[in-house]
Amino acid sequence: MTSSFKSGQRGITLIGVIFVGVVLAGAGVLTAQVVPTVMEYQTILKAVNKAKEGNTVPEVRMIFDKAASIDNISSISGKDLEITKEDDKVVVRFAYQREIHLTGPAFLTLKYSGKSN
């Protein structure tokens, strides 16, 4: 009768717990590195929307650079912006990429792009 009890028990082994812990730790470290880049993207988007209020290309770049210096934006600068006019409205587009070193030769490349509203 005791042998049927042993075959009915289920659970996770110590090796399984260690494996799950390593996977969760890796996901946590990756998330901790990706979240700041997403927050910087949101800040860039806000600065681009503020910069579109300029009337000339140099003015738009200057407004963006001022906002970038205040908000500590380092991934992109005013010279990287693509500024056009559509239906008498200034439209500011941007694109950039960030690389996160994972291990050895492995990198995670994040590509961001956007435009003003």
C-alpha positions in Angstrom: 0.0 0.0 0.0 2.9 2.4 0.6 4.2 2.0 -2.9 1.0 3.4 -4.4 1.4 6.5 -2.2 4.9 7.1 -3.7 3.8 6.9 -7.2 0.9 9.2 -6.5 3.1 12.0 -5.2 3.9 14.8 -7.5 6.0 18.0 -7.3 9.0 19.7 -8.6 12.5 18.5 -8.0 15.4 20.6 -6.7 16.9 20.8 -10.2 13.5 22.0 -11.5 13.4 24.7 -8.8 16.9 25.9 -9.7 16.0 25.9 -13.4 12.9 27.9 -12.9 14.8 30.3 -10.6 17.5 30.9 -13.2 14.9 31.5 -15.9 13.1 34.0 -13.7 16.3 35.8 -12.7 17.3 36.1 -16.4 13.9 37.5 -17.3 14.2 40.0 -14.4 17.6 41.2 -15.4 16.5 41.6 -19.1 13.4 43.5 -18.0 15.5 45.8 -15.8 17.7 46.7 -18.8 14.8 47.1 -21.3 12.5 49.3 -19.1 14.8 52.3 -19.0 15.0 52.3 -22.9 11.2 52.3 -23.1 11.0 55.2 -20.6 13.6 57.1 -22.7 11.5 56.5 -25.8 8.5 58.0 -24.1 10.6 61.0 -23.1 11.9 61.4 -26.7 8.3 61.3 -27.9 7.3 64.0 -25.5 10.3 66.2 -26.6 9.4 65.6 -30.3 5.8 66.7 -29.7 7.1 69.8 -27.9 9.7 70.5 -30.7 7.0 70.4 -33.5 5.8 73.8 -32.2 8.9 75.4 -33.9 8.4 77.2 -37.3 11.8 76.5 -38.9 14.0 73.4 -39.0 16.8 75.0 -36.8 14.1 76.2 -34.3 12.6 72.6 -34.1 16.1 71.2 -33.6 16.9 73.8 -30.9 13.7 73.1 -29.0 14.3 69.4 -29.1 18.0 69.8 -27.9 16.8 72.0 -25.0 14.3 69.4 -24.0 16.9 66.6 -24.4 19.3 68.4 -22.1 16.7 68.9 -19.5 15.4 65.3 -19.7 18.8 63.7 -20.1 18.2 62.2 -23.5 21.4 60.7 -24.9 20.2 58.3 -27.6 19.3 61.0 -30.2 19.9 64.6 -30.8 18.2 67.4 -32.8 20.4 66.7 -35.9 19.0 63.1 -36.0 15.4 64.4 -36.5 13.6 64.3 -39.9 11.5 67.4 -40.1 8.9 67.9 -42.8 5.7 69.9 -43.4 2.4 68.1 -44.1 -0.7 70.2 -44.6 1.0 73.3 -43.1 1.8 71.3 -40.0 5.4 70.5 -38.9 5.9 66.7 -38.6 9.0 65.5 -36.7 10.1 61.9 -37.2 12.9 60.0 -35.5 14.4 56.5 -35.5 17.3 55.1 -33.4 18.4 51.8 -32.0 19.7 50.7 -28.6 21.9 47.6 -28.0 21.8 45.7 -24.7 24.8 43.4 -24.1 23.5 40.0 -22.9 26.5 37.7 -22.7 29.6 37.1 -24.8 28.9 38.1 -28.4 25.1 38.2 -27.8 23.3 41.5 -27.9 19.6 42.5 -27.8 18.9 45.2 -30.4 15.9 47.4 -29.8 14.8 49.6 -32.7 12.6 52.6 -31.9 10.9 55.0 -34.3 8.1 57.5 -34.0 6.7 60.8 -35.1 5.0 63.8 -33.6 1.3 63.9 -33.3 
